[in-house]
Amino acid sequence: MPINCHLYPCRSDNYGVLVRDEATGQVALIDVPEEMATREAIEATGWTPTHIFITHHHGDHIDGVGGIRSSYDVEVVGNAADKARLPRLTRDVTPGDTVMLGETPFEIIDTPGHTVGHIAYVSRPEKTAFAGDTLFALGCGRLFEGTADQMHASLQTLAALDPETRIYCGHEYTLANARFAVAMDPDSSTLADHARQIEGRRAAGLPTIPTTLKTELAFNPFLRAKDAADFARLRAAKDNF
């Protein structure tokens, strides 16, 4: 049976996600950026969380973990290599491990760059990836700790997934990312059309997440970088855009 995903906005521009395995009713929270918004999402869906999947240690992704675990019996999953900076984990994972949410497997993918301990959770059978702050719609995360080589490699790892994979990311940055992408490729009419669609969704107050890997392969300048040096040039240009 499939998974069901409930996306909810929180903080100024974050997203959290509740993921429900329909076969068993188990529910994972993908990060907990904010306690109250997460509680509202739990109440709105009627889904009781059983797991928390942490992508990385930044406060805008983990601030609500303590409050949620005080009310629910949850398994808290995170990168063993970064556990000193994460909330107390009940399961340490390393890249290549598989975490089961009921009957749905999630592979742990190493995605350093934004932080050195960043991981993504990928269900290949469900063609769904929770990429945190590594891959955004039309963008990628800033290099706060990692190197351009690391981030480029992380993006290439995600780019190798099934093109139909749904990509959930941690922020609503798509409009700004679209403007940068158009500036980098001003002659692409298809990119311009895609950017106008994004503008329309944001003007209507609608999310641009999830995106698909197929869309990102077509339009995301960071996935189209020829090598790490080209990626570094693009990332520096975006930082100053």
Backbone as JSON, one array per atom type, in Angstrom:
{
  "sequence": "MPINCHLYPCRSDNYGVLVRDEATGQVALIDVPEEMATREAIEATGWTPTHIFITHHHGDHIDGVGGIRSSYDVEVVGNAADKARLPRLTRDVTPGDTVMLGETPFEIIDTPGHTVGHIAYVSRPEKTAFAGDTLFALGCGRLFEGTADQMHASLQTLAALDPETRIYCGHEYTLANARFAVAMDPDSSTLADHARQIEGRRAAGLPTIPTTLKTELAFNPFLRAKDAADFARLRAAKDNF",
  "N": [[0.84, -1.19, 0.0], [0.37, 2.35, -0.48], [2.19, 5.37, 0.54], [1.06, 8.29, 2.29], [1.31, 11.76, 2.14], [1.46, 14.69, 4.07], [1.9, 17.98, 3.74], [2.97, 20.84, 5.52], [3.11, 24.34, 6.25], [5.44, 26.26, 8.21], [7.08, 28.33, 10.71], [8.89, 31.01, 9.17], [9.36, 30.35, 6.49], [9.58, 27.63, 6.33], [8.94, 24.09, 5.7], [7.21, 21.35, 7.09], [6.65, 17.8, 7.11], [4.21, 15.28, 7.35], [4.21, 11.82, 7.13], [2.44, 9.04, 6.17], [2.26, 5.6, 6.45], [0.17, 3.65, 4.73], [-0.52, 0.99, 5.01], [-0.05, 0.22, 7.63], [-0.56, 2.36, 9.28], [1.45, 3.71, 10.57], [3.29, 6.71, 11.26], [5.52, 9.17, 10.18], [7.27, 12.09, 11.13], [8.87, 14.43, 9.18], [11.58, 15.98, 10.09], [11.06, 18.49, 12.65], [10.2, 21.45, 12.55], [8.86, 23.34, 14.07], [7.04, 23.33, 17.06], [4.24, 23.97, 17.64], [2.97, 24.38, 15.13], [3.35, 21.88, 14.09], [1.88, 20.29, 15.86], [-0.66, 21.24, 15.21], [-0.86, 20.3, 12.6], [-0.83, 17.56, 13.07], [-3.24, 17.32, 14.47], [-5.01, 18.18, 12.5], [-4.81, 16.18, 10.55], [-5.34, 13.91, 11.98], [-3.51, 11.94, 12.38], [-1.36, 9.93, 14.25], [1.86, 10.45, 15.35], [4.61, 8.21, 14.98], [7.25, 8.1, 14.45], [10.17, 10.17, 14.09], [12.01, 11.6, 11.59], [15.07, 12.92, 11.22], [16.78, 15.31, 9.31], [18.98, 17.1, 9.49], [21.0, 19.13, 11.75], [20.24, 21.82, 12.16], [18.53, 24.46, 13.87], [16.04, 25.31, 12.86], [14.97, 23.03, 11.93], [14.81, 21.19, 13.94], [13.76, 22.27, 16.25], [11.24, 21.72, 17.33], [11.28, 19.09, 18.21], [11.66, 18.13, 20.88], [9.31, 18.97, 22.21], [7.31, 17.54, 20.83], [8.05, 14.87, 21.31], [7.55, 14.76, 23.97], [4.88, 14.31, 24.15], [4.23, 12.15, 22.54], [4.97, 8.75, 21.79], [7.63, 8.26, 20.17], [9.94, 7.06, 17.71], [13.05, 8.38, 17.31], [14.99, 9.28, 14.7], [18.22, 9.68, 13.39], [21.37, 10.9, 12.03], [24.08, 9.02, 12.92], [26.7, 9.96, 12.89], [26.45, 12.6, 13.49], [25.27, 12.86, 15.92], [25.85, 14.21, 18.29], [25.03, 16.77, 17.92], [22.35, 16.64, 17.56], [18.9, 16.25, 18.67], [18.2, 13.92, 21.36], [18.62, 10.71, 20.18], [16.75, 7.78, 19.34], [17.31, 5.95, 17.51], [20.22, 5.46, 15.85], [21.5, 6.1, 12.65], [23.34, 5.22, 9.68], [24.66, 6.2, 6.47], [23.32, 4.27, 3.84], [21.93, 2.55, 5.44], [18.62, 1.19, 6.07], [15.5, 2.39, 6.99], [12.46, 1.35, 8.28], [9.19, 2.42, 7.8], [6.47, 1.31, 8.95], [5.44, -0.72, 6.44], [6.95, 0.49, 4.55], [10.01, 1.11, 3.05], [12.75, 3.26, 3.82], [15.61, 4.54, 2.53], [18.73, 5.57, 3.8], [20.46, 8.29, 2.75], [23.58, 9.73, 2.21], [24.15, 13.12, 2.3], [26.05, 15.42, 2.39], [27.1, 18.9, 2.63], [25.37, 21.26, 2.78], [25.25, 20.98, 5.58], [27.74, 19.05, 7.33], [26.8, 16.69, 8.3], [24.42, 16.07, 7.05], [21.59, 14.18, 5.99], [19.45, 12.4, 3.68], [16.18, 10.99, 3.24], [15.0, 8.35, 1.47], [12.52, 6.72, -0.32], [12.56, 4.33, -2.51], [10.67, 2.48, -3.66], [8.31, 3.94, -3.35], [8.93, 6.16, -4.72], [9.77, 8.64, -3.58], [11.41, 11.32, -2.02], [12.89, 12.81, 0.79], [14.51, 15.56, 1.1], [15.49, 17.52, 2.76], [17.55, 20.27, 3.35], [19.21, 20.04, 1.17], [18.62, 19.59, -1.68], [16.63, 21.85, -3.32], [13.55, 22.99, -4.81], [14.37, 24.12, -7.87], [16.77, 24.93, -6.8], [19.48, 24.76, -4.35], [20.91, 23.96, -1.13], [22.66, 26.37, 0.93], [26.24, 26.46, 1.43], [27.03, 25.89, 4.36], [28.71, 24.39, 6.01], [29.88, 22.29, 4.58], [31.73, 21.43, 1.55], [32.05, 22.62, -1.88], [32.61, 20.47, -3.54], [31.54, 18.34, -2.01], [28.78, 19.03, -1.91], [28.11, 19.08, -4.62], [28.53, 16.39, -5.25], [26.6, 15.23, -3.6], [24.24, 16.22, -4.74], [24.4, 15.03, -7.24], [24.1, 12.38, -6.52], [21.41, 12.36, -5.67], [20.31, 13.12, -8.08], [20.51, 10.83, -9.55], [18.38, 9.24, -8.91], [15.15, 7.72, -9.63], [13.56, 9.5, -12.23], [10.9, 10.17, -11.82], [10.64, 10.59, -9.15], [9.25, 12.12, -6.3], [10.16, 15.12, -4.8], [10.6, 16.36, -1.68], [11.35, 19.26, 0.05], [12.91, 21.43, 2.53], [12.16, 24.11, 2.65], [10.31, 26.98, 1.41], [11.52, 28.28, -1.08], [11.25, 28.67, -3.72], [10.39, 30.67, -5.56], [12.33, 32.74, -5.48], [14.49, 31.17, -6.23], [13.7, 30.5, -8.81], [13.87, 32.94, -10.13], [16.61, 33.35, -10.1], [17.41, 31.13, -11.64], [16.31, 31.77, -14.12], [17.79, 34.06, -14.69], [20.26, 32.88, -15.1], [19.77, 31.41, -17.35], [18.53, 32.91, -19.61], [17.44, 32.61, -22.12], [15.76, 30.46, -22.31], [12.66, 29.45, -23.11], [10.95, 27.55, -22.05], [11.79, 27.34, -19.4], [11.17, 29.92, -18.59], [8.38, 29.82, -18.8], [7.88, 27.9, -16.83], [8.76, 29.31, -14.58], [6.84, 31.34, -14.53], [4.57, 29.87, -13.87], [5.24, 29.12, -11.27], [5.29, 31.65, -10.07], [2.57, 32.21, -10.24], [1.45, 30.25, -8.56], [2.56, 30.97, -6.07], [1.52, 33.54, -5.81], [-1.1, 32.89, -5.41], [-0.96, 31.84, -2.94], [-0.19, 29.2, -2.73], [1.69, 26.15, -2.19], [4.87, 25.26, -3.68], [5.91, 22.84, -3.51], [5.51, 19.29, -3.35], [8.22, 18.99, -5.7], [9.29, 17.39, -8.74], [11.89, 15.07, -9.55], [12.34, 14.87, -12.26], [11.47, 17.39, -13.21], [13.34, 19.0, -11.91], [15.74, 18.13, -13.02], [15.41, 19.14, -15.53], [15.32, 21.92, -15.18], [16.7, 22.95, -12.91], [19.47, 24.81, -12.13], [21.65, 23.98, -10.59], [21.67, 21.21, -10.6], [22.37, 20.88, -13.16], [24.97, 21.57, -13.38], [28.25, 21.22, -14.68], [30.47, 20.18, -13.39], [32.2, 20.07, -10.18], [33.53, 22.52, -9.95], [32.09, 24.16, -11.66], [29.68, 24.04, -10.34], [30.42, 25.36, -7.93], [30.88, 27.92, -8.9], [28.27, 28.65, -9.68], [26.95, 28.49, -7.19], [28.22, 30.51, -5.75], [27.44, 32.69, -7.28], [24.67, 32.63, -6.83], [24.61, 33.13, -4.08], [25.21, 35.78, -4.07], [23.21, 36.96, -5.48]],
  "CA": [[0.0, 0.0, 0.0], [1.21, 3.54, -0.66], [2.29, 6.34, 1.62], [0.32, 9.53, 2.13], [2.13, 12.85, 2.68], [0.78, 15.95, 4.41], [2.85, 19.09, 3.83], [2.42, 21.99, 6.24], [4.06, 25.43, 6.41], [5.73, 26.69, 9.57], [8.08, 29.39, 10.81], [8.68, 32.02, 8.13], [9.34, 29.77, 5.14], [9.86, 26.19, 6.42], [7.9, 23.08, 5.57], [7.29, 20.04, 7.71], [5.85, 16.8, 6.41], [3.78, 14.04, 7.99], [4.17, 10.74, 6.15], [1.69, 7.92, 6.74], [2.27, 4.31, 5.77], [-1.25, 3.29, 4.72], [-0.72, -0.41, 5.38], [0.04, 0.02, 9.08], [-0.93, 3.56, 10.01], [2.59, 4.4, 11.19], [3.43, 8.08, 10.75], [6.79, 9.84, 10.46], [7.46, 13.52, 10.93], [10.15, 14.74, 8.56], [11.99, 17.12, 10.88], [9.99, 19.17, 13.41], [10.71, 22.82, 12.59], [8.15, 24.17, 15.05], [6.15, 22.43, 17.78], [2.8, 24.25, 17.56], [2.5, 24.12, 13.77], [3.33, 20.42, 13.92], [0.71, 19.8, 16.59], [-1.85, 21.58, 14.42], [-0.89, 19.37, 11.46], [-1.23, 16.26, 13.62], [-4.67, 17.4, 14.77], [-5.76, 18.31, 11.24], [-4.82, 14.9, 9.83], [-5.75, 12.81, 12.85], [-2.45, 10.93, 12.34], [-0.53, 9.9, 15.44], [3.24, 10.19, 14.95], [5.34, 7.1, 15.58], [8.66, 8.29, 14.13], [10.69, 11.46, 13.62], [13.19, 11.44, 10.74], [15.81, 14.19, 11.24], [17.72, 15.44, 8.19], [20.21, 17.76, 9.93], [20.95, 19.67, 13.11], [19.87, 23.23, 12.27], [17.4, 24.67, 14.76], [14.76, 25.44, 12.16], [14.51, 21.68, 11.57], [14.71, 20.31, 15.11], [13.32, 22.99, 17.45], [10.02, 21.16, 17.91], [11.4, 17.66, 18.5], [11.46, 17.86, 22.29], [7.91, 19.13, 22.56], [6.51, 16.45, 20.27], [8.35, 13.59, 21.96], [6.97, 14.77, 25.31], [3.48, 13.91, 24.05], [4.06, 10.96, 21.71], [6.01, 7.73, 21.87], [8.18, 8.28, 18.82], [11.32, 6.68, 17.44], [13.73, 9.54, 16.73], [16.03, 8.75, 13.82], [19.14, 10.68, 12.89], [22.68, 10.48, 11.59], [24.97, 8.68, 14.03], [27.91, 10.77, 12.82], [26.14, 13.97, 13.93], [24.35, 12.73, 17.05], [26.17, 15.16, 19.35], [24.34, 18.04, 17.64], [20.95, 16.35, 17.33], [18.16, 15.82, 19.86], [18.49, 12.53, 21.74], [18.12, 9.76, 19.19], [16.46, 6.41, 19.75], [17.93, 5.09, 16.5], [21.3, 6.05, 15.06], [21.63, 5.48, 11.33], [24.46, 5.62, 8.84], [24.29, 6.08, 5.07], [23.17, 2.9, 3.37], [20.93, 1.87, 6.26], [17.21, 1.32, 5.69], [14.55, 2.55, 8.09], [11.11, 0.97, 7.87], [8.0, 3.08, 8.34], [5.52, 0.26, 8.65], [5.9, -1.57, 5.35], [7.63, 1.33, 3.56], [11.44, 1.3, 3.35], [13.42, 4.52, 3.52], [17.06, 4.41, 2.5], [19.47, 6.73, 4.29], [21.41, 8.76, 1.73], [24.52, 10.73, 2.7], [24.06, 14.32, 1.45], [26.75, 16.55, 3.01], [27.26, 20.11, 1.83], [24.72, 22.29, 3.6], [25.98, 20.63, 6.8], [28.54, 17.86, 7.05], [26.08, 15.5, 8.72], [23.09, 16.04, 6.43], [21.15, 12.97, 5.3], [18.13, 12.39, 3.06], [15.41, 9.76, 3.4], [14.5, 8.05, 0.13], [11.78, 5.48, -0.55], [12.59, 4.05, -3.94], [9.4, 1.92, -4.12], [7.28, 4.98, -3.39], [9.46, 7.27, -5.53], [9.64, 9.83, -2.74], [12.65, 11.67, -1.32], [12.86, 13.93, 1.72], [15.87, 16.04, 0.85], [15.9, 18.53, 3.72], [18.08, 21.5, 2.76], [20.2, 19.74, 0.14], [18.04, 19.9, -2.99], [15.4, 22.61, -3.32], [12.95, 23.25, -6.11], [15.17, 25.07, -8.64], [17.93, 25.42, -6.06], [20.14, 23.86, -3.42], [21.24, 24.62, 0.12], [23.93, 27.08, 1.08], [27.33, 25.65, 1.96], [27.36, 26.4, 5.68], [29.8, 23.61, 6.59], [30.53, 21.42, 3.61], [32.45, 21.99, 0.4], [31.37, 22.53, -3.16], [32.75, 19.08, -3.99], [30.58, 17.52, -1.3], [27.41, 19.32, -2.32], [27.93, 18.63, -6.0], [28.39, 14.93, -5.21], [25.3, 14.93, -3.0], [23.2, 16.51, -5.73], [24.49, 14.01, -8.28], [23.5, 11.16, -5.95], [19.96, 12.52, -5.76], [19.95, 13.19, -9.5], [20.51, 9.47, -10.1], [17.14, 8.55, -8.55], [14.12, 7.66, -10.67], [13.12, 10.85, -12.56], [9.54, 10.43, -11.33], [10.68, 10.75, -7.7], [8.77, 13.36, -5.71], [11.17, 15.72, -3.93], [10.14, 17.27, -0.63], [12.46, 19.99, 0.64], [12.6, 22.01, 3.82], [11.81, 25.54, 2.62], [9.65, 27.56, 0.25], [12.47, 29.21, -1.69], [11.2, 28.4, -5.15], [10.25, 31.87, -6.39], [13.66, 33.35, -5.58], [15.33, 30.26, -7.02], [13.27, 30.6, -10.21], [14.41, 34.18, -10.69], [18.03, 33.11, -10.36], [17.53, 30.19, -12.75], [16.03, 32.51, -15.36], [18.94, 34.93, -14.94], [21.34, 32.04, -15.6], [19.38, 30.82, -18.64], [17.47, 33.83, -20.02], [16.91, 32.29, -23.45], [14.92, 29.27, -22.26], [11.23, 29.78, -23.01], [10.29, 26.58, -21.18], [12.1, 27.75, -18.04], [10.37, 31.12, -18.33], [7.0, 29.35, -18.56], [7.87, 27.25, -15.51], [8.86, 30.38, -13.58], [5.54, 32.03, -14.45], [3.68, 28.97, -13.12], [5.63, 29.25, -9.87], [4.79, 32.96, -9.63], [1.13, 32.1, -10.08], [1.16, 29.47, -7.35], [2.87, 31.75, -4.88], [0.55, 34.64, -5.72], [-2.34, 32.31, -4.89], [-0.69, 31.3, -1.62], [-0.05, 27.75, -2.81], [3.08, 25.67, -2.14], [5.49, 24.76, -4.91], [6.47, 21.57, -3.07], [6.75, 18.72, -3.87], [8.59, 19.03, -7.1], [9.74, 16.07, -9.18], [13.26, 15.07, -10.02], [12.3, 15.14, -13.7], [11.41, 18.84, -13.36], [14.6, 19.59, -11.47], [16.76, 17.81, -14.02], [15.18, 20.0, -16.69], [15.37, 23.37, -14.93], [17.51, 23.37, -11.77], [20.84, 25.06, -12.62], [22.67, 23.28, -9.79], [21.73, 19.83, -11.09], [22.92, 20.9, -14.52], [26.39, 21.96, -13.31], [29.08, 20.22, -15.37], [31.39, 19.58, -12.42], [32.18, 20.77, -8.9], [33.96, 23.91, -10.15], [30.93, 24.85, -12.23], [28.73, 24.18, -9.24], [30.91, 26.39, -7.02], [30.63, 29.22, -9.55], [26.83, 28.92, -9.59], [26.58, 28.71, -5.8], [28.71, 31.83, -5.39], [26.57, 33.65, -7.96], [23.38, 32.65, -6.13], [24.81, 33.78, -2.79], [25.33, 37.24, -4.27], [22.18, 37.35, -6.43]],
  "C": [[0.88, 1.25, 0.0], [1.38, 4.33, 0.64], [1.45, 7.56, 1.26], [1.14, 10.62, 2.8], [1.27, 14.08, 2.91], [1.84, 17.01, 4.65], [2.21, 20.22, 4.62], [3.5, 23.07, 6.39], [4.27, 25.75, 7.88], [6.88, 27.69, 9.55], [7.84, 30.4, 9.7], [8.59, 31.41, 6.74], [9.67, 28.27, 5.15], [8.66, 25.36, 6.02], [8.24, 21.9, 6.48], [6.42, 19.09, 6.92], [5.48, 15.68, 7.38], [3.65, 12.99, 6.9], [3.5, 9.54, 6.79], [1.82, 6.69, 5.86], [0.85, 3.74, 5.86], [-1.5, 1.86, 5.17], [-0.8, -0.59, 6.89], [-0.43, 1.2, 9.89], [0.23, 4.23, 10.73], [2.85, 5.72, 10.48], [4.79, 8.64, 11.15], [6.65, 11.33, 10.25], [8.83, 13.71, 10.29], [10.63, 16.06, 9.15], [10.79, 17.67, 11.66], [10.43, 20.62, 13.57], [10.11, 23.65, 13.72], [7.09, 23.29, 15.73], [4.67, 22.72, 17.5], [2.25, 23.98, 16.17], [2.41, 22.62, 13.51], [2.15, 19.81, 14.66], [-0.59, 20.08, 15.82], [-1.98, 20.64, 13.23], [-1.31, 17.97, 11.91], [-2.72, 16.24, 13.89], [-5.49, 17.44, 13.49], [-5.87, 16.98, 10.5], [-5.43, 13.78, 10.67], [-4.72, 11.68, 12.89], [-1.58, 11.03, 13.58], [0.9, 9.57, 15.06], [3.87, 9.03, 15.72], [6.85, 7.24, 15.37], [8.94, 9.77, 13.87], [11.97, 11.17, 12.85], [13.89, 12.81, 10.66], [16.81, 14.22, 10.09], [19.04, 16.08, 8.61], [19.95, 18.58, 11.18], [20.46, 21.1, 13.23], [18.57, 23.4, 13.06], [16.06, 24.76, 14.06], [14.28, 24.11, 11.59], [14.29, 20.78, 12.78], [14.11, 20.99, 16.34], [12.1, 22.36, 18.12], [10.12, 19.71, 18.34], [11.08, 17.36, 19.96], [10.0, 17.96, 22.71], [7.04, 18.0, 22.05], [6.79, 15.14, 21.0], [7.85, 13.58, 23.4], [5.53, 14.3, 25.32], [3.26, 12.6, 23.32], [5.25, 10.02, 21.89], [6.57, 7.53, 20.47], [9.6, 7.73, 18.81], [11.98, 7.85, 16.73], [14.97, 9.05, 16.0], [16.92, 9.88, 13.33], [20.51, 10.09, 12.61], [23.59, 10.23, 12.79], [26.2, 9.57, 14.06], [27.7, 12.18, 13.35], [25.32, 13.98, 15.21], [24.63, 13.72, 18.16], [25.45, 16.49, 19.15], [22.84, 17.85, 17.42], [20.23, 16.13, 18.66], [18.46, 14.35, 20.15], [17.81, 11.57, 20.76], [17.76, 8.44, 19.87], [16.95, 5.42, 18.69], [18.96, 5.9, 15.73], [21.37, 5.33, 13.72], [22.89, 5.98, 10.65], [24.04, 5.45, 7.39], [24.34, 4.64, 4.58], [22.21, 2.08, 4.2], [19.54, 2.05, 5.66], [16.38, 1.4, 6.96], [13.17, 2.18, 7.55], [10.08, 1.85, 8.57], [6.85, 2.14, 8.01], [6.09, -0.66, 7.6], [6.69, -0.79, 4.29], [9.09, 1.53, 3.93], [11.91, 2.7, 2.96], [14.91, 4.32, 3.64], [17.69, 5.7, 3.0], [20.56, 7.08, 3.28], [22.28, 9.86, 2.34], [24.5, 11.94, 1.77], [24.75, 15.5, 2.11], [26.89, 17.72, 2.05], [26.68, 21.29, 2.59], [25.24, 22.18, 5.03], [26.76, 19.36, 6.5], [27.81, 16.58, 7.41], [24.71, 15.34, 8.1], [22.81, 14.7, 5.78], [19.78, 13.2, 4.68], [17.5, 11.03, 3.28], [14.69, 9.48, 2.09], [13.77, 6.72, 0.13], [11.74, 5.24, -2.06], [11.27, 3.42, -4.42], [8.3, 2.97, -4.26], [7.71, 6.2, -4.2], [9.27, 8.61, -4.81], [10.94, 10.05, -2.0], [12.42, 12.89, -0.45], [14.28, 14.45, 1.81], [16.33, 17.11, 1.81], [16.34, 19.81, 3.03], [19.21, 21.22, 1.78], [19.7, 20.17, -1.24], [16.73, 20.62, -2.79], [14.8, 22.63, -4.72], [13.7, 24.41, -6.76], [16.39, 25.59, -7.89], [18.6, 24.34, -5.25], [20.51, 24.65, -2.18], [22.56, 25.38, 0.06], [24.98, 26.15, 1.69], [27.76, 26.23, 3.31], [28.56, 25.68, 6.28], [30.58, 22.82, 5.55], [31.19, 22.18, 2.49], [31.6, 21.89, -0.87], [31.47, 21.12, -3.73], [31.72, 18.18, -3.33], [29.16, 17.76, -1.79], [27.15, 18.88, -3.75], [27.73, 17.12, -6.04], [27.04, 14.53, -4.63], [24.17, 15.14, -4.0], [23.23, 15.47, -6.86], [23.93, 12.67, -7.8], [21.99, 11.23, -6.04], [19.5, 12.54, -7.22], [19.87, 11.82, -10.15], [19.26, 8.67, -9.73], [16.2, 8.5, -9.75], [13.62, 9.07, -10.97], [11.71, 11.18, -12.06], [9.49, 10.63, -9.81], [10.15, 12.12, -7.28], [9.8, 13.86, -4.71], [10.48, 16.68, -2.96], [11.36, 17.94, -0.02], [11.98, 20.8, 1.84], [12.13, 23.45, 3.81], [11.07, 25.89, 1.34], [10.53, 28.68, -0.29], [12.29, 29.29, -3.2], [11.12, 29.66, -6.01], [11.59, 32.56, -6.56], [14.59, 32.47, -6.41], [14.99, 30.34, -8.5], [13.85, 31.85, -10.86], [15.9, 34.04, -10.98], [18.22, 32.18, -11.56], [17.3, 30.88, -14.08], [17.2, 33.43, -15.71], [20.12, 34.15, -15.52], [21.05, 31.49, -16.99], [18.25, 31.65, -19.25], [16.83, 33.49, -21.36], [15.96, 31.09, -23.46], [13.46, 29.66, -22.08], [10.51, 28.81, -22.09], [10.57, 26.89, -19.71], [11.29, 28.99, -17.67], [8.91, 30.76, -18.04], [6.89, 28.71, -17.18], [7.93, 28.3, -14.4], [7.54, 31.12, -13.43], [4.52, 31.17, -13.69], [3.97, 29.05, -11.62], [5.13, 30.58, -9.31], [3.29, 32.9, -9.37], [0.75, 31.34, -8.82], [1.45, 30.27, -6.09], [1.92, 32.92, -4.7], [-0.78, 34.16, -5.15], [-2.16, 31.71, -3.5], [-0.52, 29.8, -1.58], [1.41, 27.33, -2.74], [3.57, 25.24, -3.51], [6.14, 23.39, -4.67], [5.34, 20.55, -2.96], [6.98, 19.07, -5.32], [8.9, 17.59, -7.52], [11.18, 16.17, -9.65], [13.31, 15.37, -11.51], [12.29, 16.65, -13.97], [12.73, 19.48, -12.99], [15.73, 19.3, -12.46], [16.64, 18.72, -15.25], [15.55, 21.45, -16.42], [16.33, 23.81, -13.82], [18.96, 23.58, -12.2], [21.9, 24.28, -11.87], [22.77, 21.81, -10.16], [22.35, 19.76, -12.48], [24.39, 21.31, -14.55], [27.26, 20.84, -13.89], [30.0, 19.48, -14.4], [31.37, 20.42, -11.15], [32.59, 22.23, -9.05], [32.82, 24.75, -10.73], [29.86, 25.06, -11.16], [29.15, 25.31, -8.3], [30.68, 27.78, -7.6], [29.16, 29.6, -9.42], [26.41, 29.24, -8.16], [27.03, 30.09, -5.35], [27.84, 32.92, -6.03], [25.21, 33.76, -7.26], [23.5, 33.35, -4.79], [24.84, 35.29, -2.91], [24.22, 37.77, -5.18], [21.22, 38.36, -5.8]]
}
